[in-house]
Amino acid sequence: MLLKTLAGMEPQIVEHLASNESVSRNAMVGLTLAILALECKAIRNLFPPDQARRFHLHLLDHFFDVWPEGEEVATYFAALEVECDSEGVWNPPLSAVAERLLTDWTGKEVWDLNPIAASGLTAALLGCVGKMRIRDIEADGGIRASGRDARAPRWRYSMKSLSHVVILLAISSSLAPCSTHAGSFKLELADFAGSGQAGNPQGWQAWAPRPELQPRCYVDTTQFRSRPSALAISGNGNAAEYGGWSYSASSIQPGRHYRLTAHYRTKAVSHEQLRVMARLDWQDARQKRVGYPDYAYLTQPAGDWKKLTLEAPAPEGATGVRIELALGWSPQGTVWWDDVVLEEIAAPRPRPVRIGSVSLRPRQTGGKEGSVNAFLKALDEVALGKPDIVCLGEGITLIGHSAGYPSLAEAIPGPTTERLGAKARQHRMYIVAGVYEREGDVLYNTAVLIDRQGNVAGKYRKVYLPREEIEGGLTPGNSYPVFETDFGRIGMMICWDSQYADPARALAAQGAEIIFLPIWGGYSKLMQARALENHVYLVTAGYDCETAVYDPLGQPLHSTKESGVFKTVTVDLNHRFIEPWLGDMRGRFHKELRSDVPIVQNTNLHP
């Protein structure tokens, strides 16, 4: 029904295109190839042969509709630096270009196209702008081309609704052959009644680093989730206890991805994130460790229980894995484990996020209005790189002129956030910016998050105030909120916050993947440290310091102190950073963080 509705829309446009001989034949071939490659039998069977061309042209028309207003398609491809060498090989590969195109259209990656389909879609668009003449379609989706289609017109198109293309490709993609591997390996461990070695459940063993640390491990038939038994671990009154249950699984294949799911519930266990542990310890054929253990740290409610999950690739040399379930340093506590599943899954798709970096220090702006105008112009500049999110500096209403905080502070939402919202809505991007907030008689140094629709999605009030801001009458904030976006979870800090470890740590502990830092001035080494120690991306926008994007190893992907520099940097939130001797520190950070130890234990300081 959806396809019939799609085919019936705007029949006069379809009729016009069907009779228009100027439409590139190569565009038609490319789009037809895409449809066939997507195995969408419903589309092929829906129309008689004499209507196929008309339908393809109709789809092509809807592709045209998604281009930003006033932008030439040919100019867009030139900006992508799509080139074809003398042998007809495209650089970059057309499948990569198609992924970029779909990402730009929707603001996030939503389709998993097989190579032939991706190449076909791109060929259709390239054919429309006269950039290629299809010569050969290769088995892996590669397209060899030569020359320029002299008949292909150059048109300008306006932005319309994406819904038609989304509907079509969502249906098609659901029928597309998957480009990643999801195997048949699945190990379900939910029946613990059977007797194995030493009276333990079949395949399970109790373990601890030393006998003196061994907790009590037993099967409990009174506490369970699905079947009438669960694995139990009790501290047994031992404050130093650490250990639990383990299960060794075979038939693991290196390079394949696996998901561990384990359900648990506790009694008298505080700081569960530290004391309740599930991990995968990869092993070779001799049952020796290979690679590094991976820790499950993602938790969600599951009725009266909680569900821990972990997804990780098996390292090189792995043929087996040891599932470890543990309780640590909880003398009066008990944890029950049930419904443990280890299964092979498809490799995760990349999660690209395009981060807009704005290095700008306005001067002699004449006041608040002039300063804000300078940043609005900068947003138009950086938007050419089609970022998902842009970070502006601290106090954008103050930089470039002199004024007191009371005269600049405004409500949120307010005039400045409305102007930022208009730009966010225009360019379909998130914006982080520093402003001064008024709530009654109280003034804050605040960072705001504006969403793609131009709404205030959240705000953070600076916790650590330097003496100048205290003397100027500002009040500190008292929390570290995190915010969900359509590409991931983020947090915000402001300037002097970077001088201290706990703001970034608090955000990372809540699952922030990127931290945005509007900052007046500071030490780049501290910013790098905050990224490294918390294993997050850190984005800064500075005036008297670097404007930069740091990766989770603290390495700058982009850094400048020059004003007037605008750049878009792409990061992949699904990329794993494996450190020698340490492994993937993202999981270890969450499991080893000592939130149980107060930062300040004795406030009575003596000379």
C-alpha positions as CSV (number, residue, x, y, z in Angstrom):
1,M,0.0,0.0,0.0
2,L,2.8,2.4,0.8
3,L,4.5,1.7,-2.5
4,K,1.2,2.2,-4.4
5,T,0.7,5.5,-2.5
6,L,4.3,6.6,-3.4
7,A,3.8,5.7,-7.0
8,G,0.6,7.7,-7.1
9,M,1.9,10.9,-5.8
10,E,2.3,14.0,-8.0
11,P,1.3,12.1,-11.3
12,Q,1.8,15.3,-13.3
13,I,5.4,15.4,-12.4
14,V,5.9,11.7,-13.3
15,E,4.2,12.3,-16.6
16,H,6.4,15.3,-17.3
17,L,9.6,13.4,-16.5
18,A,8.5,10.3,-18.4
19,S,8.3,12.4,-21.6
20,N,11.4,14.5,-21.0
21,E,14.2,13.2,-23.2
22,S,16.8,15.4,-21.4
23,V,16.8,13.2,-18.3
24,S,20.1,11.3,-18.2
25,R,19.9,7.7,-19.3
26,N,22.8,7.0,-16.9
27,A,20.8,8.3,-14.0
28,M,18.0,5.9,-15.0
29,V,20.4,3.0,-15.2
30,G,21.9,3.7,-11.8
31,L,18.6,4.1,-10.0
32,T,17.2,0.9,-11.7
33,L,20.3,-1.0,-10.6
34,A,19.9,0.3,-7.0
35,I,16.3,-1.0,-6.9
36,L,17.2,-4.4,-8.3
37,A,20.2,-4.7,-6.0
38,L,18.0,-4.0,-3.0
39,E,16.0,-7.2,-3.9
40,C,12.8,-5.2,-3.6
41,K,10.5,-7.7,-5.3
42,A,7.5,-5.7,-4.2
43,I,8.6,-2.8,-6.4
44,R,9.5,-5.0,-9.4
45,N,6.2,-6.8,-9.3
46,L,4.1,-3.8,-8.6
47,F,4.4,-2.3,-12.1
48,P,4.1,-3.7,-15.6
49,P,7.2,-3.3,-17.7
50,D,5.8,-0.3,-19.6
51,Q,5.4,1.6,-16.3
52,A,8.8,0.8,-14.9
53,R,10.6,3.7,-16.6
54,R,7.9,6.1,-15.3
55,F,8.2,4.8,-11.8
56,H,12.0,5.1,-11.9
57,L,11.7,8.6,-13.1
58,H,9.3,9.3,-10.3
59,L,11.8,8.1,-7.7
60,L,14.5,10.2,-9.3
61,D,12.3,13.2,-9.0
62,H,12.0,12.6,-5.3
63,F,15.7,12.3,-5.0
64,F,16.0,15.7,-6.5
65,D,13.6,17.1,-3.9
66,V,16.0,16.5,-1.0
67,W,18.8,18.9,-2.2
68,P,19.2,22.0,0.0
69,E,17.6,25.1,-1.5
70,G,19.7,27.0,-3.9
71,E,22.5,24.4,-4.0
72,E,23.6,22.9,-7.4
73,V,24.0,19.1,-7.4
74,A,27.1,19.4,-9.4
75,T,28.6,21.9,-6.9
76,Y,27.8,19.5,-4.1
77,F,29.7,16.6,-5.8
78,A,32.6,18.8,-6.5
79,A,32.8,19.6,-2.8
80,L,32.9,15.9,-2.0
81,E,35.9,15.6,-4.3
82,V,34.4,12.7,-6.2
83,E,36.9,11.9,-9.0
84,C,37.2,9.2,-11.7
85,D,40.7,8.2,-12.9
86,S,41.7,7.3,-16.5
87,E,40.8,3.7,-15.8
88,G,37.3,4.6,-14.8
89,V,37.8,3.9,-11.1
90,W,36.0,6.2,-8.7
91,N,37.8,7.8,-5.7
92,P,36.4,7.7,-3.1
93,P,34.4,4.5,-3.8
94,L,30.8,5.3,-4.8
95,S,29.5,3.2,-1.9
96,A,31.3,5.5,0.5
97,V,29.9,8.6,-1.3
98,A,26.4,7.1,-1.1
99,E,26.8,6.7,2.7
100,R,27.9,10.3,3.0
101,L,24.9,11.5,0.9
102,L,22.3,9.6,2.9
103,T,24.0,10.8,6.2
104,D,23.8,14.4,4.9
105,W,20.2,14.1,3.9
106,T,18.9,12.7,7.2
107,G,21.3,14.0,9.8
108,K,22.2,10.5,10.8
109,E,23.0,7.1,9.3
110,V,19.8,5.1,9.0
111,W,20.4,2.6,6.1
112,D,22.6,-0.4,5.7
113,L,23.0,-0.6,1.9
114,N,24.8,-3.4,0.2
115,P,27.6,-2.2,-2.1
116,I,25.7,-2.6,-5.4
117,A,22.7,-0.7,-4.1
118,A,24.8,2.1,-2.7
119,S,26.7,2.4,-5.9
120,G,23.6,2.4,-7.9
121,L,22.0,5.2,-5.9
122,T,25.1,7.3,-6.3
123,A,25.4,6.5,-10.0
124,A,21.9,7.8,-10.4
125,L,22.8,11.1,-8.8
126,L,26.1,11.4,-10.6
127,G,24.4,10.6,-13.9
128,C,21.9,13.5,-13.2
129,V,24.7,16.0,-13.0
130,G,26.6,14.7,-16.0
131,K,29.6,13.5,-14.1
132,M,29.7,10.0,-15.4
133,R,28.8,7.6,-18.1
134,I,28.3,4.0,-16.8
135,R,30.7,1.6,-18.5
136,D,30.5,-1.5,-16.3
137,I,29.0,-2.7,-13.1
138,E,31.2,-5.0,-11.1
139,A,30.1,-7.8,-8.9
140,D,31.1,-6.1,-5.7
141,G,29.2,-3.0,-6.5
142,G,32.1,-1.1,-8.0
143,I,31.2,1.1,-10.9
144,R,33.6,1.7,-13.7
145,A,32.8,4.8,-15.7
146,S,34.2,7.2,-18.3
147,G,33.5,10.6,-19.7
148,R,30.7,13.0,-19.1
149,D,27.1,12.6,-20.2
150,A,26.7,15.6,-22.4
151,R,22.9,15.2,-22.3
152,A,22.6,15.5,-18.5
153,P,21.2,18.8,-17.4
154,R,22.2,20.9,-14.5
155,W,19.2,21.9,-12.4
156,R,18.6,23.6,-9.1
157,Y,16.3,22.0,-6.6
158,S,14.5,23.0,-3.4
159,M,14.3,21.2,-0.1
160,K,11.0,19.3,0.4
161,S,10.0,16.5,2.7
162,L,12.3,13.5,3.0
163,S,9.4,11.2,3.9
164,H,8.9,9.7,0.5
165,V,12.6,8.7,0.1
166,V,12.7,7.5,3.7
167,I,9.6,5.3,3.2
168,L,11.0,3.8,0.0
169,L,14.5,3.1,1.3
170,A,13.3,1.9,4.7
171,I,11.2,-0.7,2.9
172,S,14.0,-1.5,0.5
173,S,16.7,-1.7,3.1
174,S,14.6,-4.1,5.2
175,L,14.8,-6.5,2.2
176,A,18.4,-5.8,1.3
177,P,21.1,-8.5,1.8
178,C,23.1,-7.6,4.9
179,S,26.7,-6.6,4.4
180,T,27.8,-7.8,7.9
181,H,27.9,-11.2,9.3
182,A,25.6,-12.5,12.0
183,G,26.4,-16.2,12.7
184,S,24.4,-19.0,14.3
185,F,26.4,-19.2,17.5
186,K,24.2,-18.8,20.5
187,L,24.7,-20.1,24.0
188,E,21.8,-19.8,26.4
189,L,22.5,-20.5,30.1
190,A,19.4,-20.5,32.2
191,D,19.1,-23.9,33.8
192,F,21.4,-24.3,36.7
193,A,19.8,-27.4,38.3
194,G,22.1,-29.9,36.5
195,S,25.1,-31.2,38.5
196,G,28.6,-30.9,37.1
197,Q,32.0,-31.0,38.7
198,A,32.1,-30.6,42.5
199,G,28.3,-30.4,42.5
200,N,28.3,-27.2,40.5
201,P,25.8,-26.5,37.7
202,Q,26.9,-28.2,34.5
203,G,29.8,-26.3,32.9
204,W,30.1,-23.7,35.8
205,Q,33.0,-23.3,38.2
206,A,33.4,-21.2,41.3
207,W,36.5,-18.9,41.1
208,A,38.4,-16.3,43.0
209,P,41.9,-14.7,42.6
210,R,43.0,-16.4,45.9
211,P,41.3,-18.9,48.1
212,E,41.1,-16.4,51.0
213,L,38.9,-14.2,48.8
214,Q,36.4,-16.9,47.7
215,P,32.8,-15.8,48.2
216,R,30.1,-18.3,48.8
217,C,28.8,-19.6,45.4
218,Y,25.7,-21.7,45.3
219,V,22.5,-22.4,43.3
220,D,19.4,-20.7,44.7
221,T,16.0,-22.3,43.9
222,T,14.1,-19.6,45.7
223,Q,15.4,-16.6,43.7
224,F,15.1,-16.9,39.9
225,R,13.9,-15.0,36.8
226,S,12.8,-17.6,34.3
227,R,13.5,-21.2,35.4
228,P,13.4,-22.3,39.1
229,S,17.1,-21.7,39.8
230,A,19.7,-19.0,39.7
231,L,23.4,-18.6,40.3
232,A,24.0,-16.9,43.7
233,I,27.2,-15.2,45.1
234,S,27.3,-14.1,48.7
235,G,30.0,-12.0,50.4
236,N,29.7,-14.4,53.4
237,G,30.9,-11.8,55.9
238,N,34.3,-11.4,54.2
239,A,35.1,-7.7,53.5
240,A,37.9,-8.7,51.1
241,E,35.8,-11.2,49.1
242,Y,36.0,-11.1,45.3
243,G,35.0,-13.8,42.9
244,G,32.1,-15.8,41.6
245,W,31.1,-18.1,38.8
246,S,32.8,-18.8,35.4
247,Y,31.8,-20.7,32.3
248,S,34.2,-21.6,29.4
249,A,32.6,-21.5,25.9
250,S,34.3,-22.8,22.7
251,S,33.7,-22.3,19.0
252,I,34.6,-18.6,19.1
253,Q,35.9,-17.2,15.9
254,P,38.4,-14.3,15.9
255,G,37.2,-11.1,14.4
256,R,33.5,-12.0,14.8
257,H,31.4,-9.9,17.2
258,Y,29.6,-11.3,20.2
259,R,27.0,-10.0,22.7
260,L,26.9,-11.1,26.3
261,T,23.6,-10.5,28.1
262,A,23.2,-11.3,31.8
263,H,20.4,-10.6,34.3
264,Y,21.1,-9.9,37.9
265,R,19.5,-8.7,41.2
266,T,21.1,-7.8,44.5
267,K,20.5,-7.6,48.2
268,A,22.6,-5.4,50.5
269,V,25.0,-4.4,47.7
270,S,25.9,-0.7,47.4
271,H,27.7,0.8,44.4
272,E,26.6,-2.0,42.1
273,Q,28.5,-0.5,39.1
274,L,31.8,-1.3,41.0
275,R,30.9,-4.4,42.9
276,V,28.8,-6.4,40.4
277,M,30.8,-7.6,37.5
278,A,30.3,-9.5,34.2
279,R,33.1,-9.8,31.7
280,L,34.4,-11.9,28.7
281,D,38.0,-13.2,29.1
282,W,39.1,-14.3,25.6
283,Q,41.1,-17.5,25.3
284,D,43.1,-19.4,22.7
285,A,43.1,-23.2,22.1
286,R,45.4,-23.7,25.1
287,Q,42.9,-21.7,27.3
288,K,45.4,-18.9,27.7
289,R,44.3,-15.3,27.6
290,V,44.5,-13.5,24.3
291,G,43.7,-9.8,23.8
292,Y,42.2,-8.1,26.8
293,P,39.0,-8.9,28.8
294,D,35.9,-6.9,27.9
295,Y,33.6,-5.6,30.7
296,A,29.8,-5.3,30.6
297,Y,28.8,-1.9,31.9
298,L,25.5,-1.0,30.1
299,T,22.7,-1.6,32.5
300,Q,18.9,-1.3,32.1
301,P,15.9,-2.3,34.2
302,A,14.3,-5.7,33.5
303,G,11.4,-5.9,35.9
304,D,12.7,-6.8,39.3
305,W,16.0,-7.6,37.8
306,K,18.6,-5.6,35.8
307,K,20.1,-6.5,32.5
308,L,23.8,-6.1,31.8
309,T,25.0,-6.1,28.1
310,L,28.3,-6.2,26.4
311,E,29.2,-6.2,22.7
312,A,32.7,-6.9,21.6
313,P,34.8,-8.5,18.9
314,A,36.8,-11.6,19.6
315,P,40.5,-10.7,19.3
316,E,43.0,-12.4,17.0
317,G,43.8,-15.9,18.1
318,A,40.7,-16.4,20.2
319,T,39.0,-19.8,19.9
320,G,37.1,-19.6,23.2
321,V,35.9,-17.3,25.9
322,R,35.5,-17.5,29.7
323,I,32.3,-15.9,31.0
324,E,32.9,-14.5,34.4
325,L,30.2,-13.3,36.8
326,A,31.4,-11.8,40.1
327,L,30.6,-10.0,43.3
328,G,33.4,-8.0,45.0
329,W,34.0,-6.3,48.4
330,S,30.5,-6.7,49.6
331,P,30.6,-8.7,52.9
332,Q,26.9,-8.6,53.6
333,G,25.7,-8.6,50.0
334,T,24.3,-11.2,47.6
335,V,23.9,-11.1,43.9
336,W,21.8,-13.6,41.8
337,W,22.5,-14.2,38.1
338,D,20.1,-15.7,35.7
339,D,19.3,-15.9,31.9
340,V,22.9,-15.6,30.7
341,V,23.2,-15.5,26.9
342,L,26.3,-15.3,24.6
343,E,25.6,-15.0,20.9
344,E,27.3,-14.0,17.7
345,I,26.0,-10.7,16.2
346,A,26.6,-8.6,13.2
347,A,29.5,-6.2,13.4
348,P,28.2,-2.9,14.6
349,R,27.8,-0.2,11.9
350,P,29.8,3.0,12.3
351,R,28.2,5.9,14.1
352,P,29.6,8.9,12.4
353,V,29.1,12.3,14.0
354,R,30.2,15.5,12.2
355,I,31.4,18.0,14.7
356,G,31.5,21.6,13.7
357,S,34.5,23.5,15.2
358,V,34.3,27.3,15.5
359,S,37.4,29.2,16.4
360,L,36.3,32.8,16.7
361,R,37.2,35.7,19.0
362,P,35.1,38.7,18.0
363,R,36.6,42.1,18.8
364,Q,35.2,45.6,19.1
365,T,31.7,44.4,18.4
366,G,30.0,47.4,20.1
367,G,27.9,45.3,22.4
368,K,25.9,42.2,22.9
369,E,24.0,42.4,19.6
370,G,27.2,42.7,17.6
371,S,28.9,39.8,19.4
372,V,25.9,37.5,18.8
373,N,25.8,38.5,15.1
374,A,29.4,37.5,14.7
375,F,28.7,34.0,15.9
376,L,25.5,33.7,13.8
377,K,27.6,34.5,10.8
378,A,30.2,31.9,11.9
379,L,27.4,29.3,12.1
380,D,26.5,29.9,8.5
381,E,30.1,29.4,7.6
382,V,30.6,26.2,9.5
383,A,27.3,24.9,8.3
384,L,28.8,24.5,4.8
385,G,30.5,21.4,6.2
386,K,27.1,19.9,7.2
387,P,27.9,19.3,10.9
388,D,25.6,17.4,13.2
389,I,26.6,19.7,16.1
390,V,28.6,22.9,16.5
391,C,30.3,24.2,19.6
392,L,30.6,27.9,20.2
393,G,32.6,29.7,22.9
394,E,31.9,30.8,26.4
395,G,29.8,33.9,27.1
396,I,29.1,34.7,23.4
397,T,27.1,37.7,24.5
398,L,30.1,39.2,26.3
399,I,33.2,38.5,24.2
400,G,34.2,41.5,22.0
401,H,33.0,44.3,24.3
402,S,32.8,45.2,28.0
403,A,29.7,44.9,30.1
404,G,28.6,43.6,33.5
405,Y,26.9,40.2,33.9
406,P,23.6,41.7,35.1
407,S,23.1,43.7,31.9
408,L,23.8,40.6,29.7
409,A,22.0,37.9,31.6
410,E,18.7,36.7,30.2
411,A,16.1,34.0,30.7
412,I,16.5,30.6,29.0
413,P,14.7,30.3,26.6
414,G,15.3,33.9,25.7
415,P,16.3,36.3,22.9
416,T,19.8,34.7,22.3
417,T,18.6,31.1,22.4
418,E,15.8,32.1,19.9
419,R,18.4,33.5,17.5
420,L,20.6,30.4,17.9
421,G,17.5,28.2,17.4
422,A,16.8,29.9,14.1
423,K,20.2,28.9,12.8
424,A,20.0,25.4,14.2
425,R,16.6,25.0,12.5
426,Q,17.9,26.5,9.2
427,H,20.9,24.2,9.1
428,R,19.4,21.1,10.8
429,M,22.2,21.0,13.4
430,Y,22.6,21.0,17.2
431,I,24.4,24.0,18.7
432,V,26.2,24.3,22.0
433,A,26.9,27.9,23.2
434,G,27.8,29.8,26.4
435,V,25.4,32.5,27.6
436,Y,24.7,34.3,30.8
437,E,21.4,33.2,32.4
438,R,19.1,35.1,34.7
439,E,16.6,33.3,37.0
440,G,15.0,35.9,39.2
441,D,17.8,37.6,41.0
442,V,20.3,34.8,40.4
443,L,22.8,34.9,37.6
444,Y,24.6,31.8,36.1
445,N,27.3,31.2,33.5
446,T,25.4,28.7,31.4
447,A,26.0,26.4,28.4
448,V,22.8,25.7,26.3
449,L,22.1,22.9,23.9
450,I,19.9,23.8,21.0
451,D,18.4,20.9,19.0
452,R,18.0,20.6,15.2
453,Q,14.4,22.0,15.5
454,G,15.7,25.1,17.2
455,N,14.5,24.3,20.7
456,V,16.4,24.5,23.9
457,A,17.1,20.8,24.6
458,G,19.1,21.4,27.8
459,K,21.4,23.6,29.8
460,Y,24.3,23.3,32.1
461,R,25.2,25.8,34.8
462,K,29.0,26.2,35.4
463,V,29.9,24.4,38.7
464,Y,33.4,25.7,39.2
465,L,33.5,29.5,39.2
466,P,36.8,31.4,39.2
467,R,37.2,34.3,41.6
468,E,36.5,36.9,38.9
469,E,33.0,35.4,38.3
470,I,32.3,35.1,42.0
471,E,33.3,38.7,42.5
472,G,31.1,39.6,39.5
473,G,28.0,38.2,41.2
474,L,27.6,34.8,39.5
475,T,26.3,31.8,41.3
476,P,27.7,28.3,40.7
477,G,25.6,25.4,39.4
478,N,25.3,22.1,41.4
479,S,24.8,19.3,38.9
480,Y,26.3,17.6,35.8
481,P,23.4,16.7,33.5
482,V,23.8,14.6,30.3
483,F,21.6,14.9,27.2
484,E,20.4,12.5,24.6
485,T,20.7,13.5,21.0
486,D,19.9,11.6,17.8
487,F,23.5,10.6,17.5
488,G,24.5,9.8,21.1
489,R,24.7,11.0,24.7
490,I,26.6,14.3,25.4
491,G,27.6,16.5,28.3
492,M,28.8,20.1,28.7
493,M,31.4,21.8,30.8
494,I,32.5,25.5,30.9
495,C,36.0,26.8,31.0
496,W,37.2,26.6,34.7
497,D,35.5,23.2,35.0
498,S,38.4,21.7,33.1
499,Q,40.7,22.7,35.9
500,Y,39.1,20.0,38.1
501,A,38.7,16.3,37.4
502,D,35.2,15.6,38.7
503,P,33.0,17.5,36.1
504,A,34.3,15.4,33.1
505,R,34.3,12.3,35.3
506,A,30.7,12.8,36.4
507,L,29.6,13.2,32.8
508,A,31.5,10.2,31.6
509,A,30.2,8.1,34.5
510,Q,26.6,8.9,33.2
511,G,27.5,7.6,29.7
512,A,28.5,10.9,27.9
513,E,30.3,10.0,24.7
514,I,31.2,13.6,23.7
515,I,31.9,16.5,26.1
516,F,31.6,20.0,24.8
517,L,33.6,22.7,26.4
518,P,33.0,26.4,25.7
519,I,36.1,28.0,27.2
520,W,37.6,31.5,27.5
521,G,41.2,30.3,28.2
522,G,43.0,27.4,29.8
523,Y,45.6,24.7,29.4
524,S,45.3,22.3,26.4
525,K,47.1,19.6,28.4
526,L,44.3,19.6,30.9
527,M,41.7,19.3,28.1
528,Q,43.6,16.4,26.6
529,A,43.8,14.8,30.1
530,R,40.0,15.1,30.6
531,A,39.5,13.2,27.3
532,L,42.1,10.6,28.0
533,E,41.2,9.9,31.6
534,N,37.5,9.5,30.9
535,H,37.8,7.9,27.4
536,V,35.5,10.4,25.7
537,Y,35.7,12.8,22.8
538,L,36.2,16.4,24.1
539,V,35.4,19.4,21.9
540,T,36.6,22.9,22.9
541,A,35.8,26.3,21.6
542,G,38.3,28.8,23.0
543,Y,39.2,32.5,22.8
544,D,42.6,32.6,24.5
545,C,43.4,28.9,24.1
546,E,43.0,26.1,21.6
547,T,39.8,25.4,19.8
548,A,40.1,21.6,19.3
549,V,38.6,18.2,19.0
550,Y,40.3,15.5,21.1
551,D,39.8,11.8,20.7
552,P,39.4,9.4,23.7
553,L,43.2,8.9,23.8
554,G,43.6,12.7,24.2
555,Q,45.0,13.1,20.7
556,P,43.9,16.3,18.8
557,L,42.0,15.5,15.6
558,H,41.9,19.3,15.0
559,S,43.4,22.2,16.9
560,T,43.9,25.9,16.3
561,K,44.3,29.1,18.1
562,E,43.7,31.2,15.1
563,S,40.4,33.2,15.0
564,G,38.1,32.8,12.1
565,V,38.8,29.1,11.5
566,F,35.8,26.9,10.9
567,K,36.2,23.1,10.3
568,T,34.0,20.0,10.5
569,V,35.6,16.9,11.9
570,T,33.9,13.4,11.6
571,V,34.3,11.0,14.5
572,D,32.9,7.5,14.9
573,L,31.3,6.8,18.3
574,N,31.5,3.1,17.7
575,H,35.2,3.0,17.1
576,R,37.1,1.1,19.8
577,F,40.3,2.5,21.2
578,I,42.5,-0.4,22.3
579,E,45.4,0.6,24.4
580,P,48.5,-1.6,24.9
581,W,48.4,-3.5,28.2
582,L,45.1,-1.9,29.0
583,G,42.6,-2.9,26.4
584,D,39.3,-1.0,25.8
585,M,39.3,1.4,28.7
586,R,35.7,2.6,28.2
587,G,34.3,-0.5,29.9
588,R,37.1,-0.6,32.5
589,F,36.5,3.0,33.4
590,H,32.9,2.3,34.4
591,K,33.7,-0.9,36.3
592,E,36.8,0.4,38.1
593,L,35.6,4.0,39.0
594,R,35.6,4.3,42.8
595,S,32.4,6.2,43.4
596,D,32.2,4.6,46.8
597,V,35.2,6.6,48.2
598,P,34.3,10.2,49.1
599,I,36.4,12.8,47.3
600,V,36.7,14.8,50.6
601,Q,37.1,12.7,53.7
602,N,38.4,15.4,56.2
603,T,37.6,19.0,55.7
604,N,39.6,20.1,58.8
605,L,42.8,21.4,57.1
606,H,45.6,22.4,59.4
607,P,48.8,24.3,58.7
